[in-house]
Every structure is written in structure tokens, then in C-alpha cells.
Amino acid sequence: MKLTLAEAALGTGAVLEAPESVSQAGALVAQGYSIDSRTIVPGELFFAVRGERFDGHDFVAAAAERGAVAAVVSRARVATLSDAALSVPLLIADDPLLALQSLAAHVRRQWGKKVIAVTGSAGKTTTKDAIAAALGVRFHVLKSQGNLNNGYGLPLQLLRLEAEHDFAVVEMGMNHTGEIAALARVATPDWGVVTNVGTAHMENFPDGQAGIARSKFELVASLPAGGVAFLNCDDLYVYFGLGPCADPQILFVAEDENGLHVRYRSGDREADLTLHLLGGHNAHNAIAGLAVAREAGVDEDAAAAALASLTAGDKRGEVLRIHGATILNDSYNSNPEALRSMIRTLAGRPAHRRILVAGEMLELGEQAPKLHAECGKAAAEAGVDIVVGVRGNAQHLAAAACWGGVASLFLPGAETAGEWMGQNVREGDVVLVKGSRGVRLERAIEVLKEHVPSAEAR
């Protein structure tokens, strides 16, 4: 939403100051909003937030040089700014991050329509995309880009709201108690969707999944009196209501090379839906989209058709063909529940050999060795032919698969995993590549692409 600097000052609670060379600074209009001086475009308002590694105040001059209309800065840092930084109007606040969140909350209130927030241990982005697609057959929907779901990304998404939007669909991520409650104070959602409660980020919760469930409940607790919560009835940690469970309800799921085939009941009718997404867990994500669309009054058949058109996001279940092998690229992130679901997908694929390249799953705390080993055991029980553990605790995954009779090895990083794939993956193999974001297993796929297959591999 475009705002004058005077409006932005009101929304942030900041004081607007401008150099003498800039007249009527309050009338200048912010065309957009940014926290990254490298990507800012002319006319955007720059927020000099402080992150884990960088302080945005060190880049105010760079933002000004790239055409920023103004910068939101900390009162404590004004005296340290260079002349180049002082060449643009400044909105001076106590904390630029809090100012960003305040402005987003202000814009959300001014816009005044329904916000749908999605949280869960896995599937947030796909569920958000499913909801936006299903609603989009009737309404103009703003959906958050990528997985911008934290205290920095969520406000930036809300600032993209325009009068023509009927709904906003946003993600809320968390790795500690209170984070979703804080995000909800910014977005004030009307409807909330909880996909599931798993073990992701468990190292930050001394009481394990119960603590994670309570933190996810912060979204439900934030909803207004007339709000609606959409809960996954197949997840014991999620469903805590008293009404009938569930509607719409998944009756049957089967997966093959042509897609994910879902039979579901909605009200008193049954219907079929084929999704072009990998993994049975995506049936739940899609049905969440259907449930939200139905609540909004969207024709169910039209919503289902929109869901059938969904495709995998970047590194989120992409199917690639490289040197005659099929690569299931699910390398964006991983947790034990999602990995086990994708192992089932791998096991169901016709293949010369089924290979799992599994990166370490981070933030699992003291349970990490056990949870990795359980996934290795699941791979062995599913009939996977080769298991490659990559980095850290993935050694326990590889060891457990080996104990289950599977050819297994452990490698220290993505680069070496890519080299191994280049030397060993053959035509007709199906390879699942999945790991936590910090492992960056997509690099293994890049190395594989660069590798010239040997005569034996062909």
C-alpha cells in the first residue's frame, strides 16, 4: 500500500525529519518497503533493522544511493549516520523493527478485510498456496511470497495489501513460545489454519511436542469472537474441538507417477481430486484449502479445479530428470514427519533403484539421534535400496538404515553428496533429496547436473 511519509510517520509512531534540500517531505510517497539495501528500488521506504549479522544503519547511505525515498532509523543511531545517509528524509523511531511491525499493523487495520493465517510444523507454504488458489477463483487474494513468515517477513507482506484485495493469506512460523502470538498482534487474523504439530524446532521446547502444540495454539487463541479455526483432524496434537471431525474429510489417498489421487467427503457428497504434488501429506494441505474456500462461499468444484492446478514450489517436491534419473527435489527443508511421508512417496515410485539422500534435520535437541535413527529404520522398512546420510546427526539415519539391511553411507556435506550422486546415480534410478535448510542439499543436485555421467552410469 502506498503511503505518504506523513502517513508512514503516523503508522510507525516515528518523527519525520528531512534535510533542507527536500521540501514538503511529508507529501512524498513510499512506493514500497524494504529491509535490504541490496534489493531496494527507487521510491521504497528503507527500514534500518538490526539482524543477527548486520545492522541496517550501516547501509542507509547505500539505500539512499539506490533511490530510497526515506529511511526509518533508530533515534540512538542518528548521530552516527553519514552525510550520504542524511541526504534523505528520516523517520526516527525507537526501534526500526518495531516501527515496521507497527506500520504493517496500521495498514492491516486501514485495509480492514479478512486475514487468514497459516501455521504448523510442516506444510505451511503449500497450504497457503492451496488456500490462495482455491479462494482465487472468486476473490482477489494477496498471499505472502515464499516463506516470509517471521517478524521481518510478515510485516513486509502485509504492507503489500491494496484496496482491491478481498483476502490476505499469510504464513506464521515460529521456533519459540510467544512468537506466533507476537505475529498475530501484527496481522490480527480473522481465520487460522493449523496444518499439524510435529517435532520441528523441538530443541527449543523442553516439554517436546506438547510445548510446540501450545505455541501453535497461540494462533487459535488470537482469533476474534467470530473467527474460524481450521484444524487437522488427523493430528492428535491439533484437534481439540468438540464438533464433528472432519468436514471436508479425506477418505482415500493413493500416489503414483501421475499424481496424488484423493477421494474426499464434503458435506453429503463425495468427490475425487488429483493433485500434482508429491507426498500424501499434501492431501491434507489441499483439503485445508478446500475447507477455507468453502467457508468463504467459493463453489467447491471450482475450488477443487484450482487445487488440481497447483504445482510444486522451488525445492518443495520438484520432479527433475537428470542424466536419465528422476530426482525428487524436496531439499528446501526437512523434519522427521515430512521425511517419513516422502520416504513413502519414494518407495511407491517404479525405479531401477530407490535412493534416499537425507540431510541432517536441525533443531531437534537431545532427541535428534533417536529421531534420525527412526527415519533410517523407516527407509529400510519401506524397501529403499540405498541411503545416504549427509552431515551431522544424519549419521544415525544412515546407521539405522544399515542395521535394517540397506546399503548405506554417511557423507560430511552437500558437495560430497553431489559428487557421490554424480559417480553412482544411474539411468532409471529415483532419488529423493531432502534435508534441513541449513544443509543446502540443493547444492548436491547442482553438482550432479555438472557431472558427466560415466558409461556405466548410462
MIROZA-252228 format. One record per residue (C-alpha): residue number from 1; residue in one letter; x, y, z. Coordinates in steps of 0.05 Angstrom, whole numbers, plus 5000, padded with zeros to 4 digits. Layout:
ATOM     n   res      u      v      w
ATOM   NUM     A      X      Y      Z
...
***
This chain:
ATOM     n   res      u      v      w
ATOM     1     M   5000   5000   5000
ATOM     2     K   5028   5067   4980
ATOM     3     L   5033   5117   5037
ATOM     4     T   5058   5188   5043
ATOM     5     L   5116   5197   5091
ATOM     6     A   5068   5235   5137
ATOM     7     E   5022   5174   5138
ATOM     8     A   5082   5128   5149
ATOM     9     A   5104   5171   5208
ATOM    10     L   5035   5165   5238
ATOM    11     G   5034   5089   5228
ATOM    12     T   5103   5078   5256
ATOM    13     G   5099   5128   5312
ATOM    14     A   5163   5160   5285
ATOM    15     V   5184   5232   5278
ATOM    16     L   5196   5256   5207
ATOM    17     E   5258   5298   5195
ATOM    18     A   5284   5320   5128
ATOM    19     P   5344   5358   5101
ATOM    20     E   5332   5430   5078
ATOM    21     S   5341   5406   5006
ATOM    22     V   5277   5365   5010
ATOM    23     S   5214   5407   5012
ATOM    24     Q   5146   5381   5034
ATOM    25     A   5177   5315   5055
ATOM    26     G   5112   5292   5086
ATOM    27     A   5078   5291   5018
ATOM    28     L   5130   5244   4988
ATOM    29     V   5100   5176   4974
ATOM    30     A   5132   5109   4992
ATOM    31     Q   5121   5063   4932
ATOM    32     G   5142   5001   4972
ATOM    33     Y   5180   4978   5033
ATOM    34     S   5247   4943   5043
ATOM    35     I   5296   4920   5096
ATOM    36     D   5351   4902   5045
ATOM    37     S   5393   4957   5014
ATOM    38     R   5417   4909   4960
ATOM    39     T   5348   4899   4930
ATOM    40     I   5314   4965   4945
ATOM    41     V   5285   5001   4885
ATOM    42     P   5274   5075   4875
ATOM    43     G   5216   5103   4915
ATOM    44     E   5217   5050   4970
ATOM    45     L   5220   5064   5045
ATOM    46     F   5280   5032   5077
ATOM    47     F   5276   5004   5148
ATOM    48     A   5345   5001   5180
ATOM    49     V   5331   4939   5222
ATOM    50     R   5384   4904   5261
ATOM    51     G   5393   4829   5246
ATOM    52     E   5437   4774   5273
ATOM    53     R   5496   4792   5228
ATOM    54     F   5483   4863   5202
ATOM    55     D   5457   4929   5225
ATOM    56     G   5414   4965   5173
ATOM    57     H   5441   5032   5197
ATOM    58     D   5507   5015   5164
ATOM    59     F   5470   5012   5097
ATOM    60     V   5425   5074   5099
ATOM    61     A   5473   5111   5053
ATOM    62     A   5472   5053   5003
ATOM    63     A   5396   5052   5005
ATOM    64     A   5395   5127   4992
ATOM    65     E   5442   5119   4933
ATOM    66     R   5395   5067   4904
ATOM    67     G   5336   5115   4907
ATOM    68     A   5303   5103   4974
ATOM    69     V   5250   5156   4987
ATOM    70     A   5268   5157   5061
ATOM    71     A   5295   5113   5117
ATOM    72     V   5267   5091   5184
ATOM    73     V   5324   5094   5235
ATOM    74     S   5336   5087   5309
ATOM    75     R   5339   5151   5349
ATOM    76     A   5402   5124   5382
ATOM    77     R   5438   5118   5315
ATOM    78     V   5421   5184   5282
ATOM    79     A   5485   5218   5305
ATOM    80     T   5527   5162   5274
ATOM    81     L   5497   5167   5204
ATOM    82     S   5540   5193   5146
ATOM    83     D   5524   5255   5105
ATOM    84     A   5501   5210   5049
ATOM    85     A   5452   5176   5096
ATOM    86     L   5427   5244   5120
ATOM    87     S   5412   5266   5048
ATOM    88     V   5344   5233   5050
ATOM    89     P   5285   5244   5098
ATOM    90     L   5289   5203   5162
ATOM    91     L   5233   5173   5203
ATOM    92     I   5264   5170   5272
ATOM    93     A   5237   5116   5318
ATOM    94     D   5259   5079   5380
ATOM    95     D   5267   5013   5341
ATOM    96     P   5261   5006   5265
ATOM    97     L   5237   4934   5270
ATOM    98     L   5180   4953   5318
ATOM    99     A   5165   5011   5271
ATOM   100     L   5160   4963   5213
ATOM   101     Q   5112   4919   5251
ATOM   102     S   5071   4979   5275
ATOM   103     L   5064   5005   5204
ATOM   104     A   5042   4936   5180
ATOM   105     A   4990   4932   5235
ATOM   106     H   4967   5002   5216
ATOM   107     V   4959   4983   5142
ATOM   108     R   4924   4919   5161
ATOM   109     R   4873   4959   5203
ATOM   110     Q   4863   5010   5148
ATOM   111     W   4850   4955   5097
ATOM   112     G   4800   4922   5144
ATOM   113     K   4783   4856   5109
ATOM   114     K   4797   4783   5126
ATOM   115     V   4867   4757   5141
ATOM   116     I   4877   4682   5141
ATOM   117     A   4939   4659   5178
ATOM   118     V   4971   4590   5168
ATOM   119     T   5017   4556   5218
ATOM   120     G   5042   4486   5231
ATOM   121     S   5105   4445   5237
ATOM   122     A   5104   4428   5162
ATOM   123     G   5064   4445   5101
ATOM   124     K   5053   4519   5114
ATOM   125     T   5075   4544   5046
ATOM   126     T   5037   4491   5006
ATOM   127     T   4975   4501   5048
ATOM   128     K   4980   4577   5039
ATOM   129     D   4986   4566   4964
ATOM   130     A   4926   4518   4964
ATOM   131     I   4883   4567   5002
ATOM   132     A   4902   4625   4956
ATOM   133     A   4888   4582   4894
ATOM   134     A   4820   4559   4919
ATOM   135     L   4798   4628   4941
ATOM   136     G   4826   4659   4877
ATOM   137     V   4772   4630   4833
ATOM   138     R   4724   4681   4863
ATOM   139     F   4765   4732   4902
ATOM   140     H   4826   4777   4894
ATOM   141     V   4876   4747   4943
ATOM   142     L   4942   4772   4970
ATOM   143     K   4986   4714   4991
ATOM   144     S   5053   4721   5025
ATOM   145     Q   5112   4708   4980
ATOM   146     G   5156   4647   4992
ATOM   147     N   5162   4632   5066
ATOM   148     L   5166   4703   5092
ATOM   149     N   5134   4684   5158
ATOM   150     N   5173   4716   5215
ATOM   151     G   5177   4784   5249
ATOM   152     Y   5213   4814   5189
ATOM   153     G   5177   4779   5131
ATOM   154     L   5105   4780   5155
ATOM   155     P   5101   4856   5162
ATOM   156     L   5131   4865   5093
ATOM   157     Q   5076   4821   5065
ATOM   158     L   5021   4859   5099
ATOM   159     L   5049   4924   5071
ATOM   160     R   5033   4896   5001
ATOM   161     L   4958   4900   5016
ATOM   162     E   4917   4941   4968
ATOM   163     A   4844   4962   4969
ATOM   164     E   4825   4912   4915
ATOM   165     H   4847   4852   4956
ATOM   166     D   4789   4814   4986
ATOM   167     F   4831   4766   5028
ATOM   168     A   4903   4761   5053
ATOM   169     V   4934   4693   5065
ATOM   170     V   4998   4695   5106
ATOM   171     E   5044   4645   5140
ATOM   172     M   5065   4647   5212
ATOM   173     G   5128   4610   5230
ATOM   174     M   5158   4600   5299
ATOM   175     N   5215   4568   5336
ATOM   176     H   5199   4590   5406
ATOM   177     T   5140   4604   5451
ATOM   178     G   5106   4671   5442
ATOM   179     E   5128   4683   5370
ATOM   180     I   5061   4667   5338
ATOM   181     A   5025   4709   5390
ATOM   182     A   5071   4768   5371
ATOM   183     L   5058   4757   5297
ATOM   184     A   4983   4753   5309
ATOM   185     R   4986   4821   5343
ATOM   186     V   5013   4849   5278
ATOM   187     A   4967   4812   5229
ATOM   188     T   4904   4806   5274
ATOM   189     P   4879   4745   5234
ATOM   190     D   4805   4730   5227
ATOM   191     W   4815   4657   5208
ATOM   192     G   4871   4610   5228
ATOM   193     V   4895   4544   5198
ATOM   194     V   4938   4495   5237
ATOM   195     T   4967   4443   5190
ATOM   196     N   4999   4397   5241
ATOM   197     V   5043   4393   5303
ATOM   198     G   5109   4356   5292
ATOM   199     T   5179   4357   5321
ATOM   200     A   5209   4415   5282
ATOM   201     H   5248   4463   5328
ATOM   202     M   5238   4415   5386
ATOM   203     E   5305   4434   5417
ATOM   204     N   5272   4500   5438
ATOM   205     F   5215   4465   5475
ATOM   206     P   5234   4427   5539
ATOM   207     D   5167   4391   5540
ATOM   208     G   5171   4369   5468
ATOM   209     Q   5111   4366   5422
ATOM   210     A   5064   4387   5477
ATOM   211     G   5101   4453   5482
ATOM   212     I   5100   4460   5406
ATOM   213     A   5025   4448   5406
ATOM   214     R   5014   4502   5458
ATOM   215     S   5054   4551   5416
ATOM   216     K   5014   4534   5354
ATOM   217     F   4951   4545   5395
ATOM   218     E   4972   4618   5402
ATOM   219     L   4943   4628   5333
ATOM   220     V   4875   4600   5352
ATOM   221     A   4876   4640   5417
ATOM   222     S   4887   4704   5377
ATOM   223     L   4825   4697   5334
ATOM   224     P   4766   4744   5347
ATOM   225     A   4699   4722   5374
ATOM   226     G   4672   4709   5304
ATOM   227     G   4736   4678   5279
ATOM   228     V   4744   4609   5248
ATOM   229     A   4798   4558   5264
ATOM   230     F   4813   4503   5213
ATOM   231     L   4846   4443   5247
ATOM   232     N   4875   4379   5221
ATOM   233     C   4831   4324   5248
ATOM   234     D   4883   4270   5235
ATOM   235     D   4933   4303   5282
ATOM   236     L   4921   4287   5355
ATOM   237     Y   4960   4348   5378
ATOM   238     V   4920   4395   5334
ATOM   239     Y   4848   4374   5341
ATOM   240     F   4819   4395   5407
ATOM   241     G   4748   4418   5388
ATOM   242     L   4681   4387   5406
ATOM   243     G   4646   4386   5339
ATOM   244     P   4644   4332   5285
ATOM   245     C   4711   4315   5255
ATOM   246     A   4725   4327   5198
ATOM   247     D   4689   4362   5141
ATOM   248     P   4715   4361   5088
ATOM   249     Q   4743   4292   5104
ATOM   250     I   4796   4253   5066
ATOM   251     L   4770   4183   5052
ATOM   252     F   4827   4154   5010
ATOM   253     V   4895   4174   4983
ATOM   254     A   4937   4139   4931
ATOM   255     E   5000   4163   4897
ATOM   256     D   5032   4144   4831
ATOM   257     E   5073   4178   4777
ATOM   258     N   5011   4215   4752
ATOM   259     G   4998   4249   4818
ATOM   260     L   4965   4245   4885
ATOM   261     H   4895   4217   4879
ATOM   262     V   4848   4239   4935
ATOM   263     R   4777   4218   4949
ATOM   264     Y   4742   4263   4999
ATOM   265     R   4674   4276   5030
ATOM   266     S   4647   4347   5035
ATOM   267     G   4580   4353   5069
ATOM   268     D   4537   4297   5040
ATOM   269     R   4575   4289   4974
ATOM   270     E   4638   4251   4955
ATOM   271     A   4687   4274   4902
ATOM   272     D   4755   4259   4872
ATOM   273     L   4815   4305   4865
ATOM   274     T   4882   4292   4832
ATOM   275     L   4939   4336   4857
ATOM   276     H   5005   4346   4820
ATOM   277     L   5043   4348   4886
ATOM   278     L   5088   4296   4919
ATOM   279     G   5073   4263   4985
ATOM   280     G   5009   4242   5020
ATOM   281     H   5016   4299   5069
ATOM   282     N   4998   4347   5012
ATOM   283     A   4928   4317   5011
ATOM   284     H   4917   4348   5079
ATOM   285     N   4946   4415   5056
ATOM   286     A   4899   4416   4996
ATOM   287     I   4838   4397   5036
ATOM   288     A   4854   4454   5084
ATOM   289     G   4850   4500   5023
ATOM   290     L   4783   4470   5004
ATOM   291     A   4756   4479   5074
ATOM   292     V   4775   4552   5076
ATOM   293     A   4746   4564   5006
ATOM   294     R   4681   4531   5026
ATOM   295     E   4676   4575   5088
ATOM   296     A   4685   4636   5043
ATOM   297     G   4629   4614   4997
ATOM   298     V   4671   4592   4937
ATOM   299     D   4640   4539   4892
ATOM   300     E   4671   4473   4913
ATOM   301     D   4681   4445   4843
ATOM   302     A   4715   4509   4821
ATOM   303     A   4759   4508   4883
ATOM   304     A   4777   4435   4871
ATOM   305     A   4796   4451   4799
ATOM   306     A   4842   4506   4824
ATOM   307     L   4875   4459   4873
ATOM   308     A   4886   4409   4816
ATOM   309     S   4927   4462   4780
ATOM   310     L   4976   4472   4838
ATOM   311     T   5049   4455   4823
ATOM   312     A   5108   4444   4868
ATOM   313     G   5146   4505   4893
ATOM   314     D   5221   4514   4887
ATOM   315     K   5256   4456   4922
ATOM   316     R   5189   4433   4951
ATOM   317     G   5177   4368   4915
ATOM   318     E   5201   4385   4846
ATOM   319     V   5209   4326   4798
ATOM   320     L   5273   4333   4757
ATOM   321     R   5303   4289   4703
ATOM   322     I   5379   4289   4705
ATOM   323     H   5423   4241   4665
ATOM   324     G   5365   4193   4658
ATOM   325     A   5349   4190   4733
ATOM   326     T   5289   4220   4767
ATOM   327     I   5306   4268   4824
ATOM   328     L   5253   4285   4875
ATOM   329     N   5279   4353   4898
ATOM   330     D   5249   4366   4967
ATOM   331     S   5312   4399   4993
ATOM   332     Y   5281   4464   5019
ATOM   333     N   5272   4437   5090
ATOM   334     S   5260   4374   5130
ATOM   335     N   5233   4346   5195
ATOM   336     P   5220   4274   5216
ATOM   337     E   5146   4272   5199
ATOM   338     A   5156   4303   5130
ATOM   339     L   5216   4258   5115
ATOM   340     R   5177   4195   5131
ATOM   341     S   5120   4218   5086
ATOM   342     M   5168   4230   5029
ATOM   343     I   5202   4162   5041
ATOM   344     R   5133   4131   5028
ATOM   345     T   5129   4171   4963
ATOM   346     L   5199   4147   4942
ATOM   347     A   5180   4074   4958
ATOM   348     G   5119   4078   4914
ATOM   349     R   5157   4101   4852
ATOM   350     P   5176   4050   4799
ATOM   351     A   5252   4051   4794
ATOM   352     H   5315   4013   4778
ATOM   353     R   5338   4033   4848
ATOM   354     R   5307   4079   4900
ATOM   355     I   5358   4123   4934
ATOM   356     L   5348   4168   4994
ATOM   357     V   5397   4227   5003
ATOM   358     A   5377   4253   5071
ATOM   359     G   5409   4314   5102
ATOM   360     E   5412   4328   5176
ATOM   361     M   5347   4353   5208
ATOM   362     L   5365   4412   5252
ATOM   363     E   5337   4440   5317
ATOM   364     L   5314   4372   5344
ATOM   365     G   5352   4378   5410
ATOM   366     E   5371   4318   5451
ATOM   367     Q   5322   4274   5413
ATOM   368     A   5359   4286   5347
ATOM   369     P   5398   4220   5345
ATOM   370     K   5335   4179   5361
ATOM   371     L   5291   4217   5310
ATOM   372     H   5343   4209   5255
ATOM   373     A   5350   4135   5270
ATOM   374     E   5275   4126   5266
ATOM   375     C   5275   4155   5196
ATOM   376     G   5332   4109   5176
ATOM   377     K   5292   4050   5202
ATOM   378     A   5231   4075   5163
ATOM   379     A   5273   4077   5099
ATOM   380     A   5295   4005   5109
ATOM   381     E   5224   3982   5123
ATOM   382     A   5199   4018   5061
ATOM   383     G   5248   3980   5017
ATOM   384     V   5294   4037   4997
ATOM   385     D   5355   4009   4962
ATOM   386     I   5409   4059   4983
ATOM   387     V   5410   4110   5039
ATOM   388     V   5460   4168   5041
ATOM   389     G   5462   4209   5105
ATOM   390     V   5491   4279   5097
ATOM   391     R   5522   4318   5155
ATOM   392     G   5517   4315   5230
ATOM   393     N   5461   4273   5260
ATOM   394     A   5445   4242   5193
ATOM   395     Q   5499   4192   5211
ATOM   396     H   5447   4160   5257
ATOM   397     L   5398   4156   5200
ATOM   398     A   5448   4121   5156
ATOM   399     A   5469   4074   5212
ATOM   400     A   5397   4053   5227
ATOM   401     A   5384   4040   5153
ATOM   402     C   5447   3998   5151
ATOM   403     W   5423   3957   5211
ATOM   404     G   5359   3946   5172
ATOM   405     G   5397   3915   5115
ATOM   406     V   5402   3974   5068
ATOM   407     A   5467   3995   5033
ATOM   408     S   5483   4060   5069
ATOM   409     L   5537   4112   5077
ATOM   410     F   5549   4178   5111
ATOM   411     L   5579   4240   5078
ATOM   412     P   5600   4305   5110
ATOM   413     G   5565   4356   5065
ATOM   414     A   5523   4373   5004
ATOM   415     E   5583   4380   4957
ATOM   416     T   5608   4310   4973
ATOM   417     A   5537   4283   4967
ATOM   418     G   5533   4314   4898
ATOM   419     E   5599   4282   4878
ATOM   420     W   5574   4214   4903
ATOM   421     M   5510   4223   4864
ATOM   422     G   5549   4241   4801
ATOM   423     Q   5591   4178   4807
ATOM   424     N   5536   4129   4828
ATOM   425     V   5466   4151   4805
ATOM   426     R   5445   4113   4743
ATOM   427     E   5393   4117   4690
ATOM   428     G   5326   4092   4717
ATOM   429     D   5342   4109   4790
ATOM   430     V   5295   4151   4831
ATOM   431     V   5330   4195   4883
ATOM   432     L   5296   4233   4940
ATOM   433     V   5338   4292   4963
ATOM   434     K   5313   4323   5028
ATOM   435     G   5346   4359   5086
ATOM   436     S   5341   4419   5132
ATOM   437     R   5352   4488   5101
ATOM   438     G   5420   4495   5134
ATOM   439     V   5447   4434   5098
ATOM   440     R   5431   4465   5030
ATOM   441     L   5424   4398   4995
ATOM   442     E   5403   4433   4931
ATOM   443     R   5477   4442   4920
ATOM   444     A   5484   4366   4913
ATOM   445     I   5434   4369   4855
ATOM   446     E   5474   4426   4823
ATOM   447     V   5538   4384   4828
ATOM   448     L   5501   4324   4798
ATOM   449     K   5478   4367   4739
ATOM   450     E   5550   4388   4726
ATOM   451     H   5575   4317   4728
ATOM   452     V   5587   4280   4662
ATOM   453     P   5557   4210   4672
ATOM   454     S   5604   4151   4661
ATOM   455     A   5590   4095   4611
ATOM   456     E   5570   4050   4669
ATOM   457     A   5520   4101   4695
ATOM   458     R   5488   4107   4627
***
